[in-house]
């Protein structure tokens, strides 16, 4: 396959830069504790300085992989497939989700929402970032808003984002892992004073699982 042919398939979403895929327990948000198969797509230019998967940023480091292989592998493990990144919406997700839905699988996405929506999603977890804000379409689609709290200013940012989502969206505040000891007491106090919010923890890290 020539470089041009490969790029054409990437542009169509028939090849995706697959960083890793693994079966584990969802550790965060609404579906925490649920067994799920994670598909981590490489490529992200949002650039959060505290990102714990910076090796996902450069898509060229991750092999372009056929979506039929990704979907076939996923179907062997779970009926819940979580597509994450990186930033998965940098790519056309429709070919992948079409295949997953054909197999009767539930499709979840974790995204900053900074790019145009593609794909069919049973659960849309929106995690906005200051460097590149979500599109209006992403705010409307969100089932779950997960705001990461790194410092005090992030509470104000979270409220600004919460004002843009639909009224049924579930609101979560999650401490950035390296700041959890400092920020968790503040998150607890904030949620108690503002009970529309819930606390999200990276429980998989406490359990020492992927």
N, C-alpha and C positions, 0 to 999 in steps of 0.2 A: 504494500500500500504506500502510495506517495504521501509526502507531507501535506500536499493540497487536499488529497482525498481524505486523509485522516482529519484534517481541520474541518472539512465539510461535514463529516459525521459528528464531530464535536459540536459544531454550530447547530446541528439538527437535534442534539441531545441523545443521539444514538450511541455515542461514546462519552463517558464521563471520567474525569480524573479521580480515580478511586484511591483514597489514602489508606483506608482500612475498613473492614466490616467484621462485626463480632456480635455474639449473642450474650446478653447480660441482663441485668436488672436496671430498669429506668430509675435513676437516682433523684431526679428533680421534678418539681412542679406537680401538676394534677395527677399524673400517672405514676408517681413514684411507687416503687415496690412491685411494678409490673414487669414480667419478663418481656423482652423485646429484642429484635435484631436491629443493630445500628449500622447504618451505611454512612461513613464519613467521606464527604466529597472535598477534594482539595481545591484551593483557590479562595482568597479573601483579601480585599483591599480596605476593609473597615479599620483595621489597625489599632485595636485596643491594646494599650501598653501592658495590661495585666492578663492578656489572653494566655490560657494554659495549654493551647494547642498551636503555638506559633509555627510549628513545622507544617501546618496545613496551609499556610498563606500562599506559597508558590505552587501553582497548579502543575508546572512543568516537572516538579519533583515526583509526581504521582502518575502511574501508568494509565493512559486512556483505556477504559474497560467497557466492553459491550454491555448495554443495559440488560440484554436477555440473560447474560451470565450473572449479573448482579441480582436480578429478580429470581432466577432459578436457585441461586445459592440461598437467598433470603427465605424462600418458601420451604426450605428444608428444616428451618429452625423455629419459626414463630409465625403467628398470624398478625402480629403487630410489628410494623417496620418503621423505624425512626430514621429519617434522612436529616443529617446534620453536616457540620463543616468545621472549619472553613465557612464559606457562605454559599449554600447550595443554590440559591436563586440567581447566582451569577450565570447559571447554566439553564438550558431548557429542560425542565423536569417532567414534561408531559409524556415523552416516550417511556420513561421509567415508571411513572405512576400508572400509565395505561396497562403496562404489563403486570404490575403488582395487583391492580384492581381486577384484571382478568383472572387472576389466581385466587380471588376472594380475600385478599389481605387488606388489613387496615393500614392506612398511610398516615404517618405523622411527620411533621417537619419542625425543625428548630431553626429559626432564621432571624437576622436583624431586620428583615423587611425592607432593606435599602434598595432592592432591585424589583423589577416588574414580576408579578406573580406568574407562575406557570405550574402545571401539574394539578392533580385532583387530590385534595387532602381531607382526611377524616378529622384530623386535629392539627391546628395551626398554633404553634407556640411562637409568639413574637417577643424577641428580646432586643429592644431598641438600644442603639449605641449613639453617643453624642457626636462622634466623628462623621457619621453618615446616617441621617435620620430615615425612618421608614416612609414608604409611600402611603398616600391616603388609602389605597387599595389594601395594603397590609393591615392598617388599623381596622378597617371594616371586616377583614377576614379573621382576625385573631379570636381564638377561643380562650387563649391564655396569654396574659401579659406578664413577662418575667423581667423585672428590672434588677440589675446587679448594683449592689451598694458597696462602693469602694471608699467613699468619703461622705461628709455631711451634705454636700451639694447634690448628691444623688437622690436624696429624698425629694427635693424640688423638681429635679428632672423627671423622676417617676410620676409625680402628680401631673406634670405637663403631658406626659405620654398617656396617662390614664384618662385624661380629659378627651382624648381623641379616639378611643376604642369604642366598640359597641357596648350597649348596656349589659349584655349577658357575659361579657368577657370576665374571666376570673383573674384577679390581680395578685401578683406575688412580688415580694421583696426577698432577694437572696444575697447574702453577704459574699463578696469576693473572697475566695478561699484564704488568701494570705492575710486578709484583714478581719477574719471571722471573729477572733477574740475581742477585738476592739469594737467592731460594728454590731455584733449580735445583740448586746444589751440595748443599743440604740434602736435597732430594728424591732425588738420586742416591745419597747416603750412606744414606738411609733405605731405599731399594729394595734396595740391596746388602746391608743388614743384615736386611731383611725381604722376601725374594724372592717372597713370594706377591703382592706388588704389582708393577705395571708403570708405566713413565713414559708419560704422554700429553702431547703438545705441540700447540699450536695451529699446526700446520704451514701452514695456509692463510695465516696472517699473515706467516710467513717468506717464503712464495711470493708474497705481495701479491696474493691473489685473494680474492673475497668469501667 
